[in-house]
Amino acid sequence: LHATAFARPWDAHEFERMLCERATQGHALWRAGAMQGFILSRKVADEAEILTVVLAPSARGGGLSHRLLREHLGHLALIGVAQVHLEVDEGNAPALKLYARHGFIRVGTRTGYYAQADGSRATALTMRADLT
């Protein structure tokens, strides 16, 4: 599922290592017995960083990412997270719209951060949302 959304998807070992960490928080979206999407973040003290958000190609564009992110942010708030950080490709308009809808603001840039499928590099925008 992760490979459907990223030029350099994480491999199974990266997921396994991350899911074994106590700091990792995750939510999945299931439909008809199949995972349609997931979100993973890492909590440290009263902050969290969203590491990835993925929806199956067939599930994109129907508002499910809003539901998934809303549920995840609600969970983070319940466990004491005050601020959430993330990075997003500056060209990912749907994700930028989703994050803005949930109160994320741009706080910085990382030029050439993401590898693209064509070998070029894309700029990442760093964003933050306050949950308090």
C-alpha positions as CSV (number, residue, x, y, z in Angstrom):
1,L,0.0,0.0,0.0
2,H,2.8,2.4,0.9
3,A,4.5,1.7,-2.5
4,T,1.4,3.0,-4.3
5,A,2.0,6.5,-3.0
6,F,5.7,7.1,-2.8
7,A,8.6,7.0,-5.2
8,R,10.8,5.4,-2.4
9,P,8.5,3.4,-0.3
10,W,9.6,1.9,3.0
11,D,10.5,-1.7,3.0
12,A,9.1,-4.4,5.4
13,H,12.0,-4.1,7.8
14,E,11.5,-0.3,8.2
15,F,7.9,-0.9,9.0
16,E,8.6,-3.7,11.4
17,R,11.2,-1.7,13.2
18,M,8.9,1.3,13.5
19,L,5.9,-0.7,14.6
20,C,7.9,-2.2,17.4
21,E,8.7,1.2,18.9
22,R,6.6,2.2,21.8
23,A,6.5,5.8,20.5
24,T,4.8,4.8,17.2
25,Q,1.1,5.6,17.0
26,G,-1.0,4.3,14.1
27,H,-4.5,4.1,12.7
28,A,-5.8,2.1,9.8
29,L,-8.9,2.4,7.7
30,W,-10.6,-0.8,6.8
31,R,-13.3,-1.5,4.3
32,A,-14.8,-4.9,3.4
33,G,-12.0,-6.6,5.2
34,A,-9.2,-4.8,3.3
35,M,-7.0,-2.1,4.6
36,Q,-7.7,1.1,2.6
37,G,-5.3,3.4,4.3
38,F,-3.1,4.1,7.3
39,I,-1.3,6.8,9.2
40,L,1.7,6.5,11.4
41,S,3.3,9.0,13.7
42,R,5.9,9.0,16.4
43,K,5.2,10.6,19.8
44,V,8.0,12.2,21.9
45,A,6.9,14.0,25.1
46,D,4.0,16.3,24.2
47,E,4.8,16.4,20.4
48,A,4.3,14.0,17.5
49,E,5.5,13.8,14.0
50,I,3.3,12.3,11.3
51,L,5.6,9.9,9.4
52,T,3.3,8.8,6.6
53,V,-0.3,8.9,5.5
54,V,-1.4,6.6,2.7
55,L,-4.7,5.7,1.0
56,A,-5.2,2.9,-1.5
57,P,-5.5,4.4,-5.0
58,S,-9.2,3.3,-5.2
59,A,-9.9,5.1,-1.9
60,R,-8.5,8.5,-2.8
61,G,-10.6,11.5,-3.5
62,G,-13.6,10.4,-1.4
63,G,-12.9,12.2,1.9
64,L,-11.4,9.1,3.7
65,S,-8.1,10.8,4.3
66,H,-10.0,13.5,6.2
67,R,-11.6,10.8,8.4
68,L,-8.3,9.0,9.0
69,L,-6.4,12.2,9.9
70,R,-9.2,13.4,12.1
71,E,-9.3,10.2,14.1
72,H,-5.6,10.1,14.4
73,L,-5.3,13.7,15.6
74,G,-8.1,13.1,18.1
75,H,-6.2,10.1,19.5
76,L,-2.9,12.1,19.7
77,A,-4.7,14.8,21.6
78,L,-6.2,12.2,24.0
79,I,-2.7,10.9,24.8
80,G,-1.3,14.3,25.6
81,V,0.1,15.5,22.3
82,A,0.0,19.3,22.1
83,Q,1.8,19.9,18.7
84,V,2.0,17.7,15.6
85,H,4.6,18.1,12.9
86,L,4.9,16.7,9.4
87,E,6.6,17.1,6.0
88,V,4.8,17.1,2.7
89,D,5.8,17.4,-0.9
90,E,5.1,21.0,-2.0
91,G,3.5,19.7,-5.2
92,N,1.0,17.5,-3.3
93,A,-2.0,19.8,-3.5
94,P,-4.6,17.3,-2.1
95,A,-2.4,16.7,1.0
96,L,-1.7,20.4,1.5
97,K,-5.5,21.0,1.3
98,L,-6.1,18.2,3.8
99,Y,-3.5,19.4,6.3
100,A,-4.7,23.1,6.1
101,R,-8.2,21.8,6.8
102,H,-6.9,20.3,10.0
103,G,-5.1,23.4,11.2
104,F,-1.6,22.7,9.9
105,I,0.5,25.8,9.0
106,R,3.7,25.9,7.0
107,V,6.7,26.5,9.2
108,G,9.6,25.8,6.9
109,T,11.0,24.1,3.7
110,R,13.5,21.4,2.9
111,T,14.8,21.9,-0.6
112,G,15.5,18.7,-2.6
113,Y,14.2,16.5,0.2
114,Y,12.1,14.0,-1.7
115,A,13.4,11.7,-4.5
116,Q,11.0,11.6,-7.4
117,A,10.4,8.6,-9.7
118,D,12.1,10.5,-12.6
119,G,15.3,11.0,-10.5
120,S,14.6,14.7,-9.7
121,R,14.2,16.1,-6.2
122,A,11.2,17.8,-4.7
123,T,11.0,20.3,-1.9
124,A,9.3,19.3,1.3
125,L,7.2,21.8,3.3
126,T,7.4,21.4,7.1
127,M,4.1,22.0,8.8
128,R,2.8,22.1,12.4
129,A,-0.6,22.0,14.1
130,D,-1.5,22.8,17.7
131,L,-3.9,20.3,19.2
132,T,-4.5,22.3,22.5
